[in-house]
Amino acid sequence: MSETRLERLMRSLQEQGISDKKVLAAMAHTPRDLFVPELFLDRSWEDSAIPINCGQTISQPYIVGLMTQALKIEGRHRVLEIGTGSGYQTAILSRLARYVYTIERYRSLMLEAEIRHKRLMLENIIYRFGDGWDGWPEQAPFDRILVTAALPDEPLGLLAQLKPKGVMVGPQGKGSTQRLLRYVKTPDGGYTSEDLGEVRFVPLIAGVAKEG
Ligand code: SAH
């Protein structure tokens, strides 16, 4: 029997080093075609980023796998995601964590993502339309934080919203490509950082977006 497009994508992720079985299962159970604009439906199962509404992008599956694996999410964790976008990454986090708190600065993207999650019966996601620049202080501290838009520099305000031993992953840099960084909070309130490689993300932009 010939390989399906999903099987081919999952094999490609494993060949690139995504080995965490729970992450692979969460991705295999999340239909990416639900999150991709109609125009690009035939590219849903390719390992590439795809344009979505509002000039944003749905991340490349490999990068979603890499970031999710680096977070080492456990079933009891509360996770903060900044940049809901299509909601694809959110859906994967929701299958691994207890609760996902997600923030998006485009109201229309947030509402579309919410509809998709309802269709998939994902019910542990809490949404906020707003500016994620300063995290979500009312819900802090978090076990994990994922930023899916490029941070200009060290995110000290967000790191303050992590629990001790908490992990935060996100792209950092001011250019068209950035470094994907993994921060771990130490018990004394400091943190270590590790460089996971070069990535290309849309920038984190302060304030909510005006639409229509
Ligand atoms: N993980 C998403 C990727 C979305 S791209 C997916 O898989 O589809 C990054 C998203 O971050 C965009 O939707 C953008 O609008 C949002 N964003 C950028 N700056 C933001 C901010 N300050 N607060 C909240 N969301 C922001």
Boltz pocket constraint, residues with backbone or C-beta under 6 A from the ligand:
constraints:
  - pocket:
      binder: B
      contacts: [[A, 56], [A, 57], [A, 58], [A, 59], [A, 82], [A, 83], [A, 84], [A, 85], [A, 86], [A, 87], [A, 88], [A, 89], [A, 90], [A, 103], [A, 104], [A, 105], [A, 106], [A, 109], [A, 130], [A, 131], [A, 132], [A, 133], [A, 148], [A, 149], [A, 202], [A, 203], [A, 204], [A, 205], [A, 206], [A, 207]]
      max_distance: 6.0
